[in-house]
Amino acid sequence: MDLVKIEGLSLQALIGVYEFERHAKQRVIVDLVMHTDFSKAGATDDVTYTIDYGKVAERLGELADKCEFKLLEALGAQMSDMIFKEFAPEKIELTLSKPDIIDNADNVAITLIRERKS
């Protein structure tokens, strides 16, 4: 299985459980690994046979910009559903980080690992 990766994608989202998080968007960092087969893309040099990471990044940004979730888990679920629906990878590993939320921690994050349903 081949991998398409997006690392360190910085987005802005209104997300958080606590009242102080509900007033302004905050930075959310996305790290995404999409498992797919791009042997045909390699043989044909045609982007239609792989996952267009630029389009994925654009769609992730649109979702983050419009979200008003309390939980990273909810945003991650919406993002993973969109990725499977629009880009059809076999499997994804999606990490969402909030590096600015806890003063004495470098980062907090969740990771979703999902496989395409048969």
Backbone torsions as a table, in degrees:
resi	resn	phi	psi	omega
1	MET	NA	138.1	-180.0
2	ASP	-96.5	161.7	-175.5
3	LEU	-126.0	136.3	168.1
4	VAL	-112.9	127.2	-175.5
5	LYS	-122.0	143.8	167.3
6	ILE	-125.2	122.4	-175.8
7	GLU	-122.2	132.5	174.0
8	GLY	70.6	30.6	178.7
9	LEU	-72.2	114.6	-176.4
10	SER	-92.2	120.1	-179.4
11	LEU	-124.7	165.6	175.8
12	GLN	-116.4	133.2	-178.1
13	ALA	-147.3	144.2	169.9
14	LEU	-86.3	102.6	-173.6
15	ILE	-151.0	138.9	176.7
16	GLY	150.2	152.5	-179.2
17	VAL	-85.0	-36.6	-171.6
18	TYR	-84.1	150.2	-176.6
19	GLU	-54.8	-41.3	-178.2
20	PHE	-65.1	-18.3	179.2
21	GLU	-87.2	-9.6	-172.1
22	ARG	-93.6	3.4	-174.8
23	HIS	-100.4	-22.2	-177.6
24	ALA	-151.7	151.9	176.7
25	LYS	-66.5	151.5	178.1
26	GLN	-132.0	163.7	-177.2
27	ARG	-72.3	131.0	172.6
28	VAL	-125.6	128.3	-179.9
29	ILE	-103.5	131.3	-179.0
30	VAL	-110.5	129.9	168.3
31	ASP	-121.6	125.4	-172.2
32	LEU	-133.9	133.1	171.7
33	VAL	-121.2	125.0	178.3
34	MET	-116.0	121.6	180.0
35	HIS	-88.6	128.1	-179.0
36	THR	-156.7	179.7	174.8
37	ASP	-115.8	112.4	177.5
38	PHE	-112.7	31.9	176.4
39	SER	-64.5	-37.8	178.3
40	LYS	-67.8	-37.7	176.6
41	ALA	-62.9	-41.0	178.5
42	GLY	-65.3	-35.7	-179.5
43	ALA	-76.9	-29.9	-174.2
44	THR	-106.7	-15.3	-175.2
45	ASP	59.0	39.0	-176.1
46	ASP	-121.9	119.6	-176.6
47	VAL	-62.5	-21.8	-179.5
48	THR	-66.7	-13.5	-179.9
49	TYR	-102.0	17.3	175.8
50	THR	-141.0	-172.9	177.0
51	ILE	-98.3	121.8	-179.1
52	ASP	-77.1	98.6	-175.0
53	TYR	-63.7	-27.4	176.1
54	GLY	-64.5	-42.7	178.0
55	LYS	-68.4	-38.3	177.3
56	VAL	-61.0	-48.2	-179.5
57	ALA	-60.2	-41.5	178.8
58	GLU	-61.8	-45.3	-179.6
59	ARG	-66.9	-38.5	176.8
60	LEU	-61.9	-41.2	177.7
61	GLY	-62.7	-41.1	178.1
62	GLU	-62.7	-43.7	179.3
63	LEU	-64.1	-45.4	-179.7
64	ALA	-62.8	-41.6	-177.4
65	ASP	-62.5	-32.9	-176.5
66	LYS	-94.3	-9.2	-171.2
67	CYS	-75.3	152.2	172.7
68	GLU	-138.7	35.4	-179.3
69	PHE	-72.3	157.6	171.4
70	LYS	-87.3	-35.1	-171.9
71	LEU	-111.3	139.9	170.5
72	LEU	-57.8	-34.7	-179.9
73	GLU	-59.3	-39.1	179.4
74	ALA	-70.0	-43.5	176.9
75	LEU	-62.8	-43.3	178.5
76	GLY	-61.2	-40.0	178.3
77	ALA	-63.4	-43.4	178.6
78	GLN	-64.3	-42.8	179.0
79	MET	-63.2	-45.7	-178.5
80	SER	-65.0	-40.0	176.8
81	ASP	-59.0	-44.2	179.9
82	MET	-63.7	-43.6	-178.7
83	ILE	-60.3	-46.4	179.5
84	PHE	-64.9	-41.4	-178.0
85	LYS	-67.1	-44.2	-171.7
86	GLU	-94.7	-23.4	-172.7
87	PHE	-124.5	-11.5	170.3
88	ALA	53.4	46.6	171.9
89	PRO	-71.6	165.7	175.4
90	GLU	-76.7	-36.1	-175.0
91	LYS	-155.1	150.6	173.4
92	ILE	-133.3	153.5	169.3
93	GLU	-127.2	111.4	-173.5
94	LEU	-118.8	118.3	176.9
95	THR	-112.4	128.7	175.1
96	LEU	-114.8	126.2	-177.0
97	SER	-118.7	145.3	171.4
98	LYS	-120.8	85.0	-173.3
99	PRO	-73.1	-13.6	-174.2
100	ASP	-105.5	8.9	-168.8
101	ILE	-89.6	-32.9	-179.4
102	ILE	-116.9	119.6	-174.0
103	ASP	-56.7	-40.0	-174.8
104	ASN	-101.5	23.9	174.7
105	ALA	-130.7	142.8	177.4
106	ASP	-67.6	-32.6	-173.9
107	ASN	-168.5	154.7	163.3
108	VAL	-127.4	146.3	-174.6
109	ALA	-157.1	158.9	169.2
110	ILE	-126.3	152.6	175.3
111	THR	-129.2	130.0	173.9
112	LEU	-107.6	134.8	174.9
113	ILE	-121.8	117.9	-175.1
114	ARG	-134.0	146.5	175.1
115	GLU	-118.8	150.0	179.3
116	ARG	-61.5	136.4	179.0
117	LYS	-78.4	136.0	-178.4
118	SER	-73.9	NA	NA
